[in-house]
Every structure is written in C-alpha cells, then in structure tokens.
Amino acid sequence: MCSGVIIHRPGQEDIRCDTQGELAQAIGVENIVFIDYSDFGPSTFEPTVCLCPVDLGSTADLAGYVMSDKDPGDKYDPFDAHFYPAKGRGEKP
C-alpha cells in the first residue's frame, strides 16, 4: 500500500500529497530525493506516480522539514508520513 505525505505548516491548511507531482508542487521538484535501487539506479520524477520510489526522510530533510509517523495529535499514523517544519530552518512558502 502506498503512503501519502501530509505537510503541516503553522497557521496554514495542511497539504496532502499522494503523487510525486503533488509533492513537487508543495515543496519543489528539486527537493525530491529518490531511493537508489542499486542495480537499477534512482527512479526519475513522474508526476502521476505514487510516492513509493521517493526517499521520504531525505526529501523532508532537504526541503526543511522533519518527517514523523505521528499526526498532530501525537497518534501513530500507519498510512501517511507527516512533514513538520524543522526547528531553526525557515518555513517554506
């Protein structure tokens, strides 16, 4: 099952991303890091494809976020990764 990303920004509506294109629109395609599948190399950007080939932890870090498996209520979320702005790094527009 594919997981989604929910981007949380203080004072703004959460952004839900289920495809690479939605994530690129939210944080910029230059911040998306793909998993390197050794024999095949890293995947390439495909806007309509799910987030399975994306290294979500590295992507969050590059874009200035911290990834968590907990929602804002501190409950474990097995289906989505949650991106929260990293302390000490400017909020993304």
N, C-alpha and C positions, 0 to 999 in steps of 0.2 A: 504494500500500500504506500502510495506517495504521501509525503508530508508537505505541508504548506509552511509559509513563514508569515508571522504577524508582526508588523513593525509598530512599536509603541513609541510615541513622541509626546512628551508632556504638553498638555494644552491643545492637542490636535487629535483628530479622529484616527483610530488605528487603521493601518493599511494591511489588507490581506493579499498575499501573493501565492498563487498556485502554479504559475508558469514562469519560465525564465524571462519572458517578455515583461510580465507584471513586476517581477523583482528588479529588472533593469530600469523600468520606468520609475520605480520608487527610490532606488539607490544609485543608479547609473551602471551601465553595462561594464564600465571599466573596473568596477568593484566586485564583479562576479568571478569567483575562483572555481575552477572545475577540478574534480577528482582525477588524478592521473592513474589510469588503469594499466600500469606497467607495460604490458605487451602492445596495447592499443594507443597509448598516449592519452592526453587530456581530451575531454569532449570539447565541442565547439558550441558557440551560442546558437540556440534555436528557439526563437521567441514563443512558439506554441507548445514546446515540450515541457514536461513536469520538471521539478527541481531535483530529481534523483541524481543526476550527474554533477550537481553543484556541491562543493565543499562548503557547507553552510557555516561552520565555525570560522574558517578562514575568510569567507565572504563577509561575515558580520564584523570581524576584526578590521579588515581592510576598509570597510565603509564607516567605521567609527562606532560600532555597536558591540554589545556583549550578547552572546546567544545564551538562552536559557530554555530548559524544558518545563518551566513553570509559567503559568499565566499571571496576570497582575494580582490575583487573589492568592498567590503562592501555592496554587494547586498544580500537581503534576499533570501535564498535557501530553499524552502519548501520540497525538496526531500532528501537532504543529511545533515548530521552533519559534521562539519568541525573541525578537531583537529589541534590546533596550539601549538607549544612548549610553556610551561608555563615559564614565566619570573622567573629567579632565580633558575631554575631547569635544570640540564644538559640535553642536547639533547640526545635522544635515538639514538643508531646506526642504 
